[in-house]
Amino acid sequence: MPHVKRVMLYEIQDDFGGVRNGAKYNIEDTAKTENEWNRLLQAFCDAFPEFTKEAQKDYELADWHHGMRVIPAYLHNEGFYNDAFIPKVQEILLSQKNDSYAQFECYNSSKRLIGQFMVFSDTVIFDRLSEQTGLLQRLVKKDSKNE
């Protein structure tokens, strides 16, 4: 099967945080959907075996889905911040049965917030801080087009 290059749109938003078409990511609060959400989180853990969430060493996942099919992660290890990260997350999202997205809050080695971003199947939305701290530049390939 030939490799298909997926197009990603990269955006920076001053008013970061809203989820476009949020209703398509809604998830009910049932045992079945909780299992689905936990499988989504496990897919993230499996994709990054070099990092550990024990004692929040490298990353931390939120403890509840709050009604959304989302990977809500707090990243504490700067090893995540490279141009292979977003494509890996995109693969996780595309492998799911239902539409889902990921939201990341990123910290540097001094435990200072250096930005937030959301990954959807075809779009990545960064907050302005990500651009100012250089996080965006670390995550996006040099040949990618930013919109």
Phi, psi and omega in degrees: 000126181291149179286128179254123178279124180270142179269132176241138175261129179250129180231154171241129181239131175288327179256071186283144170132331180284149180250113178298141179052040185305331183299330182287349178257001181299144178222135180283166180262080178228165178298321180296315181286331175295321176296319178299315180296318178296325176293324176297315178296320179295325177298323176295312180301317181293328182287341183231063184293342180285350180247155181233144177260358178301130180054029178054035183297300183257327179201166180221136176256142178300153184269002178207153184274344179051038174079015182229147172276089187218147168264102179263107187232144174251117184261126182248351183250122182293351175297338176292332192276077177214170187286359175268345186295306184298315176301324177296317179295319178300318178299319177300312183297318181290340180275355182279151179292321181247155178302136178211169178214174180230143177231128185238136171247123191245138181235153176267184183293342176270008179067027176261139177296127178242004175149168177226150174204158178238138178246126173246178184297334182226005184217145171236129181244121179256151170277167183296325179301324179301323178288317184293327182271350182091000178301314180304314182295330178285330185269335186254130178303146182301328182271001178283149178266130174262134179253000000 
